[in-house]
């Protein structure tokens, strides 16, 4: 009987995808303030097309370097808008401590630009995505 195996797989996958930490409530400005209270040191975006221009569609990589603090953050995708903008939200992550970088990496994302938000506010945009061969 395959049904228990499928159910177990679905439950395991759901557990793996959960962050394990409470997110900031929409109505709690202090929680969003701590999460979003960081200074951006550098922002970069590139599409990895290695091993060359005729290679397979590579990973889109977005990196924000921030001043490290005790809060761990990650990107959560909000999808791609009609104008080709990848929408990324900064959310809490259950990693033990802040590492000073927030990284998004995904294969085959057809974004033309990136909009990054935290607590519902735009923190930065990336209007040019480089291609690396």
TIVO-2410 file (N, C-alpha, C; in nm, 3 decimals):
# residues 133
REC num residu      c1      c2      c3 atome chaine
REC   1      X   0.083  -0.117   0.000     N      A
REC   1      X   0.000   0.000   0.000    CA      A
REC   1      X   0.088   0.124   0.000     C      A
REC   2      X   0.075   0.213  -0.100     N      A
REC   2      X   0.163   0.327  -0.116    CA      A
REC   2      X   0.113   0.453  -0.044     C      A
REC   3      X  -0.012   0.458  -0.002     N      A
REC   3      X  -0.067   0.578   0.060    CA      A
REC   3      X   0.009   0.620   0.186     C      A
REC   4      X   0.040   0.530   0.281     N      A
REC   4      X   0.117   0.574   0.399    CA      A
REC   4      X   0.254   0.631   0.363     C      A
REC   5      X   0.319   0.572   0.264     N      A
REC   5      X   0.450   0.622   0.223    CA      A
REC   5      X   0.438   0.762   0.165     C      A
REC   6      X   0.336   0.788   0.083     N      A
REC   6      X   0.316   0.921   0.026    CA      A
REC   6      X   0.283   1.022   0.135     C      A
REC   7      X   0.200   0.983   0.230     N      A
REC   7      X   0.165   1.072   0.340    CA      A
REC   7      X   0.287   1.103   0.425     C      A
REC   8      X   0.367   1.002   0.455     N      A
REC   8      X   0.489   1.024   0.533    CA      A
REC   8      X   0.585   1.117   0.459     C      A
REC   9      X   0.598   1.099   0.329     N      A
REC   9      X   0.685   1.185   0.249    CA      A
REC   9      X   0.637   1.329   0.252     C      A
REC  10      X   0.507   1.349   0.239     N      A
REC  10      X   0.451   1.484   0.241    CA      A
REC  10      X   0.473   1.550   0.376     C      A
REC  11      X   0.453   1.477   0.486     N      A
REC  11      X   0.475   1.532   0.619    CA      A
REC  11      X   0.622   1.565   0.642     C      A
REC  12      X   0.711   1.478   0.596     N      A
REC  12      X   0.855   1.502   0.612    CA      A
REC  12      X   0.897   1.626   0.533     C      A
REC  13      X   0.849   1.639   0.410     N      A
REC  13      X   0.882   1.754   0.327    CA      A
REC  13      X   0.831   1.882   0.392     C      A
REC  14      X   0.710   1.879   0.447     N      A
REC  14      X   0.656   1.996   0.515    CA      A
REC  14      X   0.740   2.035   0.634     C      A
REC  15      X   0.786   1.937   0.710     N      A
REC  15      X   0.870   1.965   0.827    CA      A
REC  15      X   1.004   2.024   0.786     C      A
REC  16      X   1.058   1.979   0.675     N      A
REC  16      X   1.186   2.030   0.627    CA      A
REC  16      X   1.175   2.175   0.581     C      A
REC  17      X   1.061   2.214   0.530     N      A
REC  17      X   1.044   2.348   0.475    CA      A
REC  17      X   1.006   2.451   0.580     C      A
REC  18      X   0.968   2.408   0.699     N      A
REC  18      X   0.930   2.503   0.803    CA      A
REC  18      X   1.053   2.571   0.860     C      A
REC  19      X   1.042   2.698   0.895     N      A
REC  19      X   1.157   2.772   0.945    CA      A
REC  19      X   1.182   2.745   1.093     C      A
REC  20      X   1.078   2.713   1.171     N      A
REC  20      X   1.098   2.683   1.310    CA      A
REC  20      X   1.102   2.803   1.401     C      A
REC  21      X   1.101   2.924   1.347     N      A
REC  21      X   1.101   3.044   1.429    CA      A
REC  21      X   0.977   3.126   1.399     C      A
REC  22      X   0.924   3.192   1.500     N      A
REC  22      X   0.807   3.275   1.475    CA      A
REC  22      X   0.844   3.394   1.388     C      A
REC  23      X   0.757   3.428   1.298     N      A
REC  23      X   0.778   3.542   1.211    CA      A
REC  23      X   0.721   3.667   1.278     C      A
REC  24      X   0.766   3.782   1.234     N      A
REC  24      X   0.713   3.907   1.287    CA      A
REC  24      X   0.568   3.921   1.245     C      A
REC  25      X   0.483   3.954   1.339     N      A
REC  25      X   0.343   3.977   1.309    CA      A
REC  25      X   0.330   4.107   1.233     C      A
REC  26      X   0.233   4.115   1.141     N      A
REC  26      X   0.213   4.237   1.063    CA      A
REC  26      X   0.189   4.357   1.152     C      A
REC  27      X   0.120   4.339   1.264     N      A
REC  27      X   0.088   4.450   1.350    CA      A
REC  27      X   0.192   4.477   1.458     C      A
REC  28      X   0.307   4.410   1.456     N      A
REC  28      X   0.409   4.426   1.559    CA      A
REC  28      X   0.528   4.502   1.503     C      A
REC  29      X   0.532   4.637   1.515     N      A
REC  29      X   0.640   4.714   1.455    CA      A
REC  29      X   0.776   4.685   1.519     C      A
REC  30      X   0.779   4.648   1.649     N      A
REC  30      X   0.907   4.618   1.713    CA      A
REC  30      X   0.973   4.496   1.652     C      A
REC  31      X   0.894   4.391   1.625     N      A
REC  31      X   0.950   4.268   1.567    CA      A
REC  31      X   1.003   4.296   1.426     C      A
REC  32      X   0.927   4.369   1.346     N      A
REC  32      X   0.972   4.402   1.210    CA      A
REC  32      X   1.091   4.496   1.216     C      A
REC  33      X   1.094   4.587   1.315     N      A
REC  33      X   1.205   4.680   1.328    CA      A
REC  33      X   1.336   4.609   1.356     C      A
REC  34      X   1.334   4.509   1.444     N      A
REC  34      X   1.454   4.431   1.472    CA      A
REC  34      X   1.498   4.354   1.349     C      A
REC  35      X   1.405   4.290   1.283     N      A
REC  35      X   1.434   4.213   1.163    CA      A
REC  35      X   1.487   4.302   1.052     C      A
REC  36      X   1.429   4.419   1.037     N      A
REC  36      X   1.461   4.509   0.927    CA      A
REC  36      X   1.561   4.617   0.966     C      A
REC  37      X   1.609   4.613   1.088     N      A
REC  37      X   1.702   4.714   1.134    CA      A
REC  37      X   1.846   4.680   1.102     C      A
REC  38      X   1.880   4.673   0.976     N      A
REC  38      X   2.016   4.639   0.935    CA      A
REC  38      X   2.065   4.741   0.832     C      A
REC  39      X   2.196   4.752   0.820     N      A
REC  39      X   2.256   4.840   0.720    CA      A
REC  39      X   2.313   4.754   0.607     C      A
REC  40      X   2.278   4.789   0.484     N      A
REC  40      X   2.327   4.715   0.367    CA      A
REC  40      X   2.467   4.764   0.332     C      A
REC  41      X   2.561   4.671   0.320     N      A
REC  41      X   2.698   4.704   0.282    CA      A
REC  41      X   2.720   4.684   0.132     C      A
REC  42      X   2.655   4.583   0.073     N      A
REC  42      X   2.674   4.555  -0.069    CA      A
REC  42      X   2.557   4.471  -0.121     C      A
REC  43      X   2.525   4.489  -0.248     N      A
REC  43      X   2.418   4.413  -0.313    CA      A
REC  43      X   2.471   4.367  -0.449     C      A
REC  44      X   2.447   4.241  -0.483     N      A
REC  44      X   2.489   4.191  -0.614    CA      A
REC  44      X   2.390   4.087  -0.665     C      A
REC  45      X   2.384   4.078  -0.798     N      A
REC  45      X   2.296   3.980  -0.863    CA      A
REC  45      X   2.362   3.934  -0.991     C      A
REC  46      X   2.358   3.803  -1.015     N      A
REC  46      X   2.412   3.751  -1.139    CA      A
REC  46      X   2.344   3.621  -1.176     C      A
REC  47      X   2.348   3.593  -1.304     N      A
REC  47      X   2.295   3.468  -1.357    CA      A
REC  47      X   2.416   3.385  -1.397     C      A
REC  48      X   2.432   3.270  -1.335     N      A
REC  48      X   2.547   3.184  -1.357    CA      A
REC  48      X   2.519   3.095  -1.478     C      A
REC  49      X   2.585   3.122  -1.589     N      A
REC  49      X   2.566   3.046  -1.713    CA      A
REC  49      X   2.683   2.953  -1.743     C      A
REC  50      X   2.768   2.927  -1.643     N      A
REC  50      X   2.883   2.840  -1.667    CA      A
REC  50      X   2.837   2.703  -1.710     C      A
REC  51      X   2.898   2.638  -1.801     N      A
REC  51      X   3.035   2.656  -1.846    CA      A
REC  51      X   3.050   2.747  -1.967     C      A
REC  52      X   2.947   2.813  -2.013     N      A
REC  52      X   2.961   2.904  -2.126    CA      A
REC  52      X   2.827   2.954  -2.175     C      A
REC  53      X   2.828   3.043  -2.275     N      A
REC  53      X   2.704   3.104  -2.322    CA      A
REC  53      X   2.602   3.004  -2.375     C      A
REC  54      X   2.648   2.889  -2.422     N      A
REC  54      X   2.555   2.788  -2.472    CA      A
REC  54      X   2.519   2.686  -2.365     C      A
REC  55      X   2.562   2.711  -2.243     N      A
REC  55      X   2.536   2.619  -2.132    CA      A
REC  55      X   2.389   2.624  -2.091     C      A
REC  56      X   2.351   2.536  -2.002     N      A
REC  56      X   2.212   2.533  -1.957    CA      A
REC  56      X   2.176   2.659  -1.878     C      A
REC  57      X   2.047   2.685  -1.868     N      A
REC  57      X   2.001   2.799  -1.790    CA      A
REC  57      X   2.049   2.782  -1.647     C      A
REC  58      X   2.129   2.875  -1.601     N      A
REC  58      X   2.193   2.859  -1.471    CA      A
REC  58      X   2.116   2.922  -1.357     C      A
REC  59      X   2.181   2.921  -1.243     N      A
REC  59      X   2.123   2.976  -1.121    CA      A
REC  59      X   2.121   3.128  -1.126     C      A
REC  60      X   2.012   3.185  -1.075     N      A
REC  60      X   2.008   3.327  -1.046    CA      A
REC  60      X   2.053   3.340  -0.902     C      A
REC  61      X   2.153   3.423  -0.877     N      A
REC  61      X   2.208   3.440  -0.743    CA      A
REC  61      X   2.193   3.586  -0.702     C      A
REC  62      X   2.132   3.608  -0.586     N      A
REC  62      X   2.116   3.740  -0.527    CA      A
REC  62      X   2.184   3.737  -0.392     C      A
REC  63      X   2.272   3.834  -0.365     N      A
REC  63      X   2.343   3.840  -0.237    CA      A
REC  63      X   2.335   3.982  -0.183     C      A
REC  64      X   2.291   3.992  -0.057     N      A
REC  64      X   2.297   4.119   0.014    CA      A
REC  64      X   2.392   4.099   0.131     C      A
REC  65      X   2.493   4.182   0.137     N      A
REC  65      X   2.585   4.178   0.249    CA      A
REC  65      X   2.542   4.288   0.346     C      A
REC  66      X   2.523   4.249   0.473     N      A
REC  66      X   2.477   4.343   0.575    CA      A
REC  66      X   2.571   4.341   0.694     C      A
REC  67      X   2.559   4.442   0.778     N      A
REC  67      X   2.635   4.440   0.902    CA      A
REC  67      X   2.579   4.327   0.988     C      A
REC  68      X   2.666   4.235   1.027     N      A
REC  68      X   2.622   4.116   1.101    CA      A
REC  68      X   2.567   4.156   1.238     C      A
REC  69      X   2.460   4.090   1.277     N      A
REC  69      X   2.402   4.106   1.410    CA      A
REC  69      X   2.358   3.968   1.457     C      A
REC  70      X   2.279   3.961   1.558     N      A
REC  70      X   2.237   3.832   1.614    CA      A
REC  70      X   2.114   3.773   1.546     C      A
REC  71      X   2.061   3.842   1.445     N      A
REC  71      X   1.940   3.794   1.378    CA      A
REC  71      X   1.979   3.728   1.247     C      A
REC  72      X   1.931   3.607   1.224     N      A
REC  72      X   1.953   3.538   1.097    CA      A
REC  72      X   1.835   3.567   1.006     C      A
REC  73      X   1.865   3.590   0.880     N      A
REC  73      X   1.764   3.626   0.781    CA      A
REC  73      X   1.782   3.541   0.656     C      A
REC  74      X   1.673   3.526   0.583     N      A
REC  74      X   1.678   3.458   0.453    CA      A
REC  74      X   1.577   3.526   0.362     C      A
REC  75      X   1.585   3.495   0.234     N      A
REC  75      X   1.488   3.546   0.138    CA      A
REC  75      X   1.372   3.449   0.125     C      A
REC  76      X   1.254   3.503   0.108     N      A
REC  76      X   1.136   3.425   0.075    CA      A
REC  76      X   1.080   3.485  -0.053     C      A
REC  77      X   1.065   3.403  -0.155     N      A
REC  77      X   1.020   3.452  -0.285    CA      A
REC  77      X   0.871   3.485  -0.283     C      A
REC  78      X   0.841   3.600  -0.341     N      A
REC  78      X   0.702   3.640  -0.361    CA      A
REC  78      X   0.661   3.623  -0.507     C      A
REC  79      X   0.744   3.551  -0.584     N      A
REC  79      X   0.714   3.528  -0.725    CA      A
REC  79      X   0.769   3.638  -0.814     C      A
REC  80      X   0.727   3.634  -0.939     N      A
REC  80      X   0.771   3.733  -1.037    CA      A
REC  80      X   0.650   3.813  -1.082     C      A
REC  81      X   0.662   3.945  -1.080     N      A
REC  81      X   0.551   4.031  -1.120    CA      A
REC  81      X   0.536   4.031  -1.272     C      A
REC  82      X   0.431   4.095  -1.320     N      A
REC  82      X   0.404   4.099  -1.464    CA      A
REC  82      X   0.514   4.168  -1.542     C      A
REC  83      X   0.586   4.262  -1.478     N      A
REC  83      X   0.692   4.333  -1.549    CA      A
REC  83      X   0.828   4.263  -1.538     C      A
REC  84      X   0.831   4.140  -1.488     N      A
REC  84      X   0.955   4.062  -1.481    CA      A
REC  84      X   1.039   4.088  -1.358     C      A
REC  85      X   0.981   4.147  -1.254     N      A
REC  85      X   1.054   4.176  -1.130    CA      A
REC  85      X   1.038   4.060  -1.032     C      A
REC  86      X   1.150   4.007  -0.986     N      A
REC  86      X   1.149   3.905  -0.882    CA      A
REC  86      X   1.126   3.976  -0.749     C      A
REC  87      X   1.025   3.933  -0.675     N      A
REC  87      X   0.990   3.994  -0.547    CA      A
REC  87      X   1.044   3.905  -0.435     C      A
REC  88      X   1.134   3.959  -0.356     N      A
REC  88      X   1.193   3.884  -0.245    CA      A
REC  88      X   1.164   3.955  -0.114     C      A
REC  89      X   1.117   3.879  -0.015     N      A
REC  89      X   1.094   3.931   0.119    CA      A
REC  89      X   1.202   3.877   0.211     C      A
REC  90      X   1.252   3.961   0.300     N      A
REC  90      X   1.348   3.919   0.401    CA      A
REC  90      X   1.269   3.873   0.522     C      A
REC  91      X   1.293   3.749   0.564     N      A
REC  91      X   1.223   3.691   0.679    CA      A
REC  91      X   1.325   3.629   0.774     C      A
REC  92      X   1.279   3.597   0.894     N      A
REC  92      X   1.367   3.532   0.991    CA      A
REC  92      X   1.401   3.391   0.947     C      A
REC  93      X   1.517   3.345   0.992     N      A
REC  93      X   1.566   3.212   0.960    CA      A
REC  93      X   1.615   3.150   1.089     C      A
REC  94      X   1.600   3.021   1.105     N      A
REC  94      X   1.637   2.957   1.231    CA      A
REC  94      X   1.784   2.916   1.238     C      A
REC  95      X   1.868   2.974   1.157     N      A
REC  95      X   2.012   2.952   1.165    CA      A
REC  95      X   2.060   3.008   1.300     C      A
REC  96      X   2.161   2.948   1.364     N      A
REC  96      X   2.199   2.988   1.499    CA      A
REC  96      X   2.233   3.136   1.521     C      A
REC  97      X   2.296   3.202   1.427     N      A
REC  97      X   2.328   3.343   1.445    CA      A
REC  97      X   2.342   3.410   1.309     C      A
REC  98      X   2.338   3.543   1.311     N      A
REC  98      X   2.349   3.618   1.186    CA      A
REC  98      X   2.486   3.597   1.122     C      A
REC  99      X   2.487   3.583   0.989     N      A
REC  99      X   2.613   3.559   0.919    CA      A
REC  99      X   2.656   3.677   0.833     C      A
REC 100      X   2.576   3.782   0.829     N      A
REC 100      X   2.614   3.900   0.754    CA      A
REC 100      X   2.582   3.895   0.606     C      A
REC 101      X   2.518   3.788   0.560     N      A
REC 101      X   2.479   3.778   0.419    CA      A
REC 101      X   2.340   3.715   0.410     C      A
REC 102      X   2.265   3.763   0.313     N      A
REC 102      X   2.136   3.703   0.281    CA      A
REC 102      X   2.148   3.660   0.135     C      A
REC 103      X   2.125   3.532   0.108     N      A
REC 103      X   2.151   3.478  -0.025    CA      A
REC 103      X   2.027   3.407  -0.081     C      A
REC 104      X   2.001   3.433  -0.209     N      A
REC 104      X   1.895   3.364  -0.283    CA      A
REC 104      X   1.962   3.298  -0.402     C      A
REC 105      X   1.932   3.170  -0.425     N      A
REC 105      X   1.991   3.097  -0.537    CA      A
REC 105      X   1.885   3.002  -0.591     C      A
REC 106      X   1.851   3.021  -0.717     N      A
REC 106      X   1.751   2.933  -0.776    CA      A
REC 106      X   1.774   2.922  -0.926     C      A
REC 107      X   1.751   2.803  -0.978     N      A
REC 107      X   1.775   2.775  -1.120    CA      A
REC 107      X   1.654   2.815  -1.205     C      A
REC 108      X   1.683   2.875  -1.320     N      A
REC 108      X   1.579   2.901  -1.421    CA      A
REC 108      X   1.481   3.011  -1.387     C      A
REC 109      X   1.519   3.112  -1.309     N      A
REC 109      X   1.429   3.222  -1.275    CA      A
REC 109      X   1.444   3.330  -1.383     C      A
REC 110      X   1.336   3.362  -1.457     N      A
REC 110      X   1.346   3.456  -1.569    CA      A
REC 110      X   1.331   3.603  -1.529     C      A
REC 111      X   1.384   3.644  -1.417     N      A
REC 111      X   1.367   3.781  -1.370    CA      A
REC 111      X   1.454   3.879  -1.449     C      A
REC 112      X   1.401   3.999  -1.467     N      A
REC 112      X   1.475   4.107  -1.532    CA      A
REC 112      X   1.533   4.203  -1.430     C      A
REC 113      X   1.470   4.212  -1.314     N      A
REC 113      X   1.514   4.298  -1.203    CA      A
REC 113      X   1.467   4.235  -1.073     C      A
REC 114      X   1.510   4.291  -0.959     N      A
REC 114      X   1.477   4.235  -0.828    CA      A
REC 114      X   1.433   4.348  -0.736     C      A
REC 115      X   1.327   4.321  -0.661     N      A
REC 115      X   1.281   4.413  -0.558    CA      A
REC 115      X   1.286   4.339  -0.426     C      A
REC 116      X   1.357   4.397  -0.328     N      A
REC 116      X   1.375   4.331  -0.199    CA      A
REC 116      X   1.303   4.412  -0.092     C      A
REC 117      X   1.217   4.342  -0.016     N      A
REC 117      X   1.136   4.407   0.087    CA      A
REC 117      X   1.163   4.345   0.223     C      A
REC 118      X   1.137   4.425   0.326     N      A
REC 118      X   1.143   4.376   0.463    CA      A
REC 118      X   1.034   4.448   0.541     C      A
REC 119      X   0.951   4.373   0.610     N      A
REC 119      X   0.842   4.433   0.686    CA      A
REC 119      X   0.744   4.508   0.597     C      A
REC 120      X   0.731   4.467   0.471     N      A
REC 120      X   0.639   4.531   0.378    CA      A
REC 120      X   0.695   4.654   0.307     C      A
REC 121      X   0.816   4.697   0.343     N      A
REC 121      X   0.878   4.815   0.282    CA      A
REC 121      X   0.991   4.772   0.189     C      A
REC 122      X   1.007   4.844   0.077     N      A
REC 122      X   1.119   4.816  -0.014    CA      A
REC 122      X   1.248   4.865   0.051     C      A
REC 123      X   1.348   4.776   0.061     N      A
REC 123      X   1.477   4.816   0.116    CA      A
REC 123      X   1.580   4.843   0.007     C      A
REC 124      X   1.566   4.774  -0.106     N      A
REC 124      X   1.655   4.800  -0.220    CA      A
REC 124      X   1.598   4.734  -0.345     C      A
REC 125      X   1.643   4.781  -0.459     N      A
REC 125      X   1.609   4.719  -0.587    CA      A
REC 125      X   1.737   4.695  -0.665     C      A
REC 126      X   1.732   4.596  -0.749     N      A
REC 126      X   1.845   4.565  -0.838    CA      A
REC 126      X   1.791   4.573  -0.980     C      A
REC 127      X   1.842   4.669  -1.056     N      A
REC 127      X   1.791   4.692  -1.190    CA      A
REC 127      X   1.874   4.623  -1.298     C      A
REC 128      X   1.990   4.571  -1.264     N      A
REC 128      X   2.075   4.504  -1.362    CA      A
REC 128      X   2.124   4.372  -1.304     C      A
REC 129      X   2.094   4.264  -1.375     N      A
REC 129      X   2.140   4.131  -1.336    CA      A
REC 129      X   2.248   4.090  -1.436     C      A
REC 130      X   2.371   4.077  -1.388     N      A
REC 130      X   2.482   4.039  -1.474    CA      A
REC 130      X   2.471   3.892  -1.512     C      A
REC 131      X   2.538   3.855  -1.621     N      A
REC 131      X   2.549   3.716  -1.661    CA      A
REC 131      X   2.695   3.677  -1.654     C      A
REC 132      X   2.722   3.566  -1.586     N      A
REC 132      X   2.858   3.517  -1.568    CA      A
REC 132      X   2.875   3.389  -1.648     C      A
REC 133      X   2.982   3.384  -1.733     N      A
REC 133      X   3.010   3.266  -1.814    CA      A
REC 133      X   3.129   3.191  -1.761     C      A
***
